[in-house]
Amino acid sequence: MVGYVLQKLGYALLTLFGVVTVIFLLFTILPGDPARMMLGQNETEEQVAIVKQKYGFDKPLGTQYLYYLNDLSPLSFHSDNERDYTFLSEGKYEALRLFQTGDIITVVKLPYLRESFQKNGKEVSAVIAETLPNTAILAVSAIIIAMFIGILLGIVSVLFKDGWIDKTIQFVSTLGMSVPSFFSAIVFAWIFGYLLHEYTGLNMTGSLYEVDDFGEGKYIQWKNLILPAIVLGIRPLAVVSQLMRNSLLEVLSQDYIRTARAKGLSFFAIIKRHALKNSLNPVVTAISGWFASMLAGAVFVEYIFGWNGLGKEIVDALNTLDLPVIMGAVIVIATLFILINILVDVIYGWLDPKIRT
């Protein structure tokens, strides 16, 4: 089992290395001078030169890439030379010094995602720390909605198999899987946040935290979570509904179910005591995969509803060409996606030893 986990971690590191490489090359070759992006419109050539030297933008592409990997790596190497980008200046990040060889200092630290171009030098990790919890709350809420409603609709479809209720649920599920999230978000915001606002009390836009009328502090506005959570949960809900129906029908065709029927158990009792639990395996698989995808898929939903999460932060950063925020956010999402998939693989490997082989 230990070897299986180490193998998965090895694959994860290679995948993450590939993601970091692609992201760095993609945003480095974009037109535009990052030093001028940081300084704004009133920069001088002397200021541009100072910023380029400070952040290593004056170095060749290969050297900049190594600098970026050094910033991201928990084990990194730094110079004693104050003019070098890798100089371990006070306040850049907290690090534990291990040893020094000549002018090179080896340290252990948290990954450094650099500083935002547009937020007065605010660290990207701080920007992500402020917005990622909101995205996580939205994703968890959407998964809960998808899981409970999807399982319920799947059971109802089986109870009324081939009837008009079953066909209606199948049609709605297919529609839910086909419609893009951004379109659903616009429709739901317009209908429930604008046309029916008087009855629903819901707003077209709004985040988890709002400032009170006197500007004295923030308070949680849970109703702003309803529409984006429903919209984000529509596609996984449709998938869960279909999976639950198909899995339940397959389980109901097994021999032990026929035996239960022969004993005189009612259809509802058979589903409750025997079939439901054994039908949940594919549903759990789908839910685990969808949760990781939602962290990335929430981008358009958050932006349309004005939900201050990591997805909206990415769109804002794209509009202002805040490259460090974009790169850092994508790397964090990719890392979470990889970790969640590793956790699911390890759990499956523990439950079914045949998977490990």
C-alpha positions, 0 to 999 in steps of 0.5 A: 500500500505504501508503494502504491501511495508513493507511486501516486505521489510521484505521478502527482509531482510530475503532473504538477511540474508539467502544469507549472512549466506550461503556465510559466511559458504561456504567460511569459511569452505574452506580449507586454513588459511585466515591469511596466505592468507593475509600475503603471503609466508614469514609469521612467526607464530608470524605474523599469530597469530597477524593477527588472533587476529586482524581479529577475525580468532582465535575465534570459527565459531559462534563468527566469524559469529557474527563479520561478521554480526556486520560489515555488519549491519548499526546498530552495537555494539563495544567494548572499549577494544583495543584487541577486534576485535569489537574495534572501531579503528580510520580509520576502518570506519566512524560511528556515535555514538549513546550511550554507555552502559558499555563497549559497544558502539552502532553506525550507519555506512555503511556496512563494507565489510572488506579488501582485502587479495591481494590488500594491505589491500584495502577496499572491498567497494572501490574495488566494487565502482571502478568496479560496475559502469562498470558492470552497464554500460554494463548491461544497454547497453545490456538491451537497445540492447535487448529491441529495437532489440527484440521488432523490431524482434517481430513486424517483425515476426508478419508482416510476420507470418508463412513466412520464415522471421518469421521462421528464427527469431524464429530459431535464437531466440531459438538458442540465448536462448540456447547458453551459454553466455561464448560460444557466447563471445568467438565466437564474440571475435574471429570473430569480434575482430580477423578475421574481426578486419581490417573491424570492428576496434573492439578489442578482449579484452578491458575495458571502460577506457584505458591508453593513449600512454604516460601514462598520463591519462585514456580516454573512449574507447566506442568501447570496449563496443560493443561486450560485450554488444551485447553478454550479450544482446543476451539471453534477446533479444531472450526472448523479441522477443518471448514475443513480437511476442506472446503478439502482436498476442494475442492482435491482436485477441481481439475484439477492433482490429477487430473493428479497421479493420472494420473501414478500418485502415491499418495493420500498423496503427492498430499495431502502434496506438492500438496493440503495446502499449498493447503488451508491458506489458510482455516485460517490466516484462521480461526486469526488471527481466533480468536487475537484472540477468545481474549483476550476468550473466556478470561474464564470459562475462567480463572476456573473453572480459577483461572488468574491471567490478565486474564480472571480479573482482570476477573471479580474486578474485577466482583465488587468493582466495581473500575471502573478495572480493568474499563475498562482491561482491556476497552480493552486487549483491544479494542486488541489485537483491533483491532491483530491484525485490522489486521495480518491485513488488511495481510498479506492486502492485501500477498499479494493486491492485489485486496483493497486495491481 
